[in-house]
Amino acid sequence: MMRKIVPCSVCEDDREMKLFHSHEAMNFKGKDITFEAEYYRCTICGTEIEEPGQLDRNLDAAREVYDRLHATPSPAELVSLRERYGASQKAFGMLLGFGEATMNTYEQGNIPDPVNRLLLKLARNPLVFKEIYATNKHRIGLTQRRRIESSPGYLGACCWDGMEGLHNALGEEERSLLGFTAQIHGLSIQEQVKVYASTGSRRDSMALYSPTEWDTPRPLFIALKDEKPHKAGVA
């Protein structure tokens, strides 16, 4: 048990403080969780103190528990992710920088550590995985490379070459609709985007510069007074 000498506000003197751990319950991002918090307690009066950085460490502990319970992909999701890129467990793990058998343990239900959990999250984005693959493909064999480079996930990422910003700006449904429309018309993603940009720009330009329709002006009639006096009628 860690100890330190720090001022105690109740004793008004330097006191020995012991580090304690306790299980705390809280609502984090709408979910009830229990995590292990740490705090120091005065050995004389029992006052608990919060040292600099302690609140951040407790918050990090709570966040880690939340991520493990609610932000970690399930084994089925991991299998689906890996198969989207046509990779074996070993090849997928090697590309992401894991050990050779690590992916197997995750697909069996083991919880990834924070760093590996982040890498798996990043790999969900085909464009990010494509960059990871380009950097680490030397770690895997030729057969695995061919399988990955012919997979739907990898080929889908290649369709967005040069349009990474647009890919990330669109939602998954919008990207799927754009890809489907391009396929129907026999176009690439780039060509379909060009069609949209061209037709949309032309339509907007015509709407902007078309003559404004005004109401047809009505003729003004001015009644002129007859300057000649009318004759009075005979009664």
C-alpha positions as CSV (number, residue, x, y, z in Angstrom):
1,M,0.0,0.0,0.0
2,M,1.4,3.3,-1.1
3,R,2.0,6.1,1.5
4,K,3.0,9.7,1.3
5,I,3.3,12.7,3.5
6,V,1.1,15.6,2.5
7,P,-0.8,18.4,4.3
8,C,-4.1,17.4,5.8
9,S,-6.7,20.2,5.8
10,V,-8.4,18.9,8.9
11,C,-5.4,18.1,11.0
12,E,-3.7,21.3,9.7
13,D,-0.4,19.6,9.6
14,D,1.6,17.2,7.4
15,R,0.2,13.7,7.8
16,E,0.9,10.3,6.4
17,M,-1.6,9.4,3.7
18,K,-2.4,5.9,2.6
19,L,-3.6,5.0,-0.9
20,F,-6.8,3.0,-1.0
21,H,-8.9,1.5,-3.8
22,S,-12.6,1.1,-3.8
23,H,-15.3,0.0,-6.2
24,E,-17.4,3.0,-7.3
25,A,-20.6,3.0,-9.3
26,M,-21.5,5.7,-11.8
27,N,-23.4,6.4,-14.9
28,F,-21.0,6.9,-17.8
29,K,-22.4,7.8,-21.3
30,G,-25.8,6.6,-20.2
31,K,-24.6,3.3,-19.0
32,D,-24.3,2.2,-15.3
33,I,-20.8,0.9,-14.6
34,T,-18.6,-0.1,-11.6
35,F,-14.9,0.7,-11.7
36,E,-12.0,0.7,-9.2
37,A,-11.3,4.2,-8.0
38,E,-8.3,5.3,-5.9
39,Y,-7.9,7.9,-3.2
40,Y,-5.7,8.9,-0.3
41,R,-6.8,8.9,3.3
42,C,-5.2,10.6,6.3
43,T,-4.0,7.9,8.8
44,I,-4.9,10.2,11.7
45,C,-8.3,11.7,11.0
46,G,-9.5,9.6,8.1
47,T,-10.0,12.5,5.8
48,E,-9.9,11.6,2.1
49,I,-7.9,13.9,-0.2
50,E,-7.7,14.2,-3.9
51,E,-4.3,14.8,-5.3
52,P,-3.5,16.4,-8.7
53,G,-4.2,13.9,-11.5
54,Q,-6.2,11.6,-9.3
55,L,-9.6,12.6,-10.8
56,D,-8.2,12.1,-14.3
57,R,-6.9,8.6,-13.4
58,N,-10.3,7.6,-11.9
59,L,-12.0,9.0,-15.0
60,D,-9.7,6.9,-17.2
61,A,-10.5,3.8,-15.2
62,A,-14.2,4.4,-15.7
63,R,-13.7,5.0,-19.4
64,E,-11.8,1.8,-19.8
65,V,-14.5,-0.2,-18.0
66,Y,-17.1,1.4,-20.3
67,D,-15.1,0.6,-23.4
68,R,-14.5,-3.0,-22.4
69,L,-18.2,-3.5,-21.8
70,H,-19.8,-1.4,-24.5
71,A,-17.3,-0.3,-27.1
72,T,-15.5,-3.6,-27.8
73,P,-16.4,-5.5,-31.0
74,S,-17.9,-8.9,-30.4
75,P,-16.2,-12.0,-31.6
76,A,-18.8,-12.3,-34.5
77,E,-18.1,-8.7,-35.5
78,L,-14.3,-9.3,-35.5
79,V,-14.8,-12.4,-37.7
80,S,-16.9,-10.4,-40.1
81,L,-14.4,-7.5,-40.2
82,R,-11.5,-9.9,-41.0
83,E,-13.4,-11.8,-43.6
84,R,-14.4,-8.5,-45.3
85,Y,-10.7,-8.2,-46.3
86,G,-10.3,-11.9,-47.1
87,A,-7.5,-12.2,-44.4
88,S,-6.6,-15.2,-42.2
89,Q,-6.4,-14.6,-38.5
90,K,-2.6,-14.6,-38.6
91,A,-2.4,-12.3,-41.6
92,F,-4.9,-9.8,-40.2
93,G,-3.1,-9.8,-36.8
94,M,0.3,-9.3,-38.5
95,L,-1.0,-6.4,-40.5
96,L,-2.4,-4.6,-37.5
97,G,0.8,-5.3,-35.5
98,F,-0.6,-8.0,-33.2
99,G,1.0,-11.3,-32.3
100,E,0.5,-14.2,-34.6
101,A,-2.2,-15.8,-32.4
102,T,-3.7,-12.6,-30.9
103,M,-6.6,-12.4,-33.4
104,N,-7.6,-15.9,-32.6
105,T,-7.9,-15.1,-28.9
106,Y,-10.0,-12.1,-29.6
107,E,-12.4,-14.1,-31.8
108,Q,-12.6,-16.6,-29.0
109,G,-13.9,-13.9,-26.6
110,N,-10.8,-12.3,-25.1
111,I,-11.0,-8.5,-24.6
112,P,-8.5,-6.5,-26.7
113,D,-6.3,-4.0,-24.7
114,P,-6.9,-0.3,-25.4
115,V,-4.3,0.0,-28.1
116,N,-5.4,-3.0,-30.0
117,R,-9.0,-2.0,-29.6
118,L,-8.3,1.3,-31.2
119,L,-6.5,-0.5,-34.1
120,L,-9.5,-2.7,-34.7
121,K,-11.8,0.3,-34.7
122,L,-9.6,2.0,-37.3
123,A,-9.6,-1.1,-39.5
124,R,-13.3,-0.8,-39.9
125,N,-12.7,2.1,-42.2
126,P,-11.6,0.5,-45.5
127,L,-9.5,3.5,-46.5
128,V,-7.6,3.3,-43.2
129,F,-7.1,-0.5,-43.6
130,K,-5.8,0.1,-47.1
131,E,-3.1,2.4,-45.7
132,I,-2.3,-0.1,-43.0
133,Y,-2.0,-2.8,-45.6
134,A,0.3,-0.7,-47.8
135,T,2.6,-0.1,-44.9
136,N,2.7,-3.7,-43.4
137,K,2.0,-6.0,-46.4
138,H,5.6,-7.1,-46.4
139,R,4.9,-9.0,-43.1
140,I,2.5,-11.5,-44.9
141,G,2.9,-14.0,-47.7
142,L,2.0,-13.5,-51.4
143,T,-1.1,-15.8,-51.2
144,Q,-2.6,-13.7,-48.4
145,R,-1.8,-10.5,-50.3
146,R,-3.6,-11.7,-53.3
147,R,-6.6,-12.7,-51.2
148,I,-6.8,-9.3,-49.5
149,E,-6.3,-7.3,-52.7
150,S,-9.2,-9.2,-54.4
151,S,-11.5,-8.8,-51.3
152,P,-14.7,-6.7,-51.4
153,G,-13.4,-4.5,-48.6
154,Y,-10.1,-3.7,-50.2
155,L,-11.5,-3.2,-53.7
156,G,-14.2,-1.0,-52.2
157,A,-11.5,1.2,-50.7
158,C,-9.7,1.4,-54.0
159,C,-12.8,2.9,-55.6
160,W,-12.4,6.0,-53.5
161,D,-8.8,6.7,-54.4
162,G,-8.3,10.5,-54.5
163,M,-11.6,11.0,-52.8
164,E,-10.8,10.1,-49.2
165,G,-12.2,13.3,-47.8
166,L,-15.6,12.7,-49.6
167,H,-15.6,9.1,-48.4
168,N,-15.2,10.2,-44.8
169,A,-17.8,13.0,-45.1
170,L,-20.5,10.7,-46.4
171,G,-22.4,8.3,-44.2
172,E,-22.4,4.6,-44.9
173,E,-25.8,4.7,-46.5
174,E,-24.8,7.5,-48.7
175,R,-21.7,5.8,-49.8
176,S,-23.6,2.6,-50.6
177,L,-26.2,4.5,-52.6
178,L,-23.5,6.3,-54.6
179,G,-21.7,3.0,-55.3
180,F,-24.9,1.3,-56.3
181,T,-25.9,4.1,-58.7
182,A,-22.4,4.1,-60.3
183,Q,-22.7,0.3,-60.8
184,I,-26.1,0.6,-62.4
185,H,-24.7,3.2,-64.9
186,G,-21.5,1.3,-65.5
187,L,-19.4,4.1,-64.0
188,S,-16.7,4.4,-61.5
189,I,-17.3,6.2,-58.2
190,Q,-15.2,9.1,-59.6
191,E,-17.2,9.3,-62.8
192,Q,-20.5,9.2,-60.9
193,V,-19.4,12.0,-58.6
194,K,-18.4,14.0,-61.7
195,V,-21.9,13.4,-63.2
196,Y,-23.5,14.6,-60.0
197,A,-21.3,17.6,-59.8
198,S,-21.9,18.6,-63.4
199,T,-25.6,18.2,-63.4
200,G,-26.0,19.8,-60.0
201,S,-23.8,22.8,-60.9
202,R,-25.7,23.3,-64.2
203,R,-29.1,23.1,-62.5
204,D,-28.0,25.6,-59.8
205,S,-26.5,28.0,-62.3
206,M,-29.7,28.0,-64.4
207,A,-31.7,28.7,-61.4
208,L,-29.4,31.5,-60.3
209,Y,-29.1,33.3,-63.6
210,S,-32.5,32.7,-65.2
211,P,-34.5,35.9,-65.8
212,T,-36.7,36.9,-62.9
213,E,-40.4,36.5,-63.6
214,W,-42.1,39.8,-62.8
215,D,-45.9,40.3,-62.8
216,T,-47.1,41.7,-66.1
217,P,-47.4,45.4,-65.5
218,R,-50.9,46.8,-65.8
219,P,-51.5,49.9,-68.0
220,L,-52.1,53.1,-66.1
221,F,-55.2,55.0,-67.1
222,I,-55.3,58.7,-66.2
223,A,-58.6,60.3,-66.4
224,L,-58.3,63.9,-67.8
225,K,-60.8,66.4,-66.7
226,D,-63.0,68.0,-69.3
227,E,-62.0,71.6,-69.2
228,K,-65.2,72.6,-71.0
229,P,-68.1,73.3,-68.7
230,H,-71.1,71.1,-69.1
231,K,-74.4,72.7,-70.0
232,A,-76.9,72.7,-67.3
233,G,-79.9,70.5,-68.1
234,V,-83.4,72.0,-68.6
235,A,-85.7,71.1,-65.8
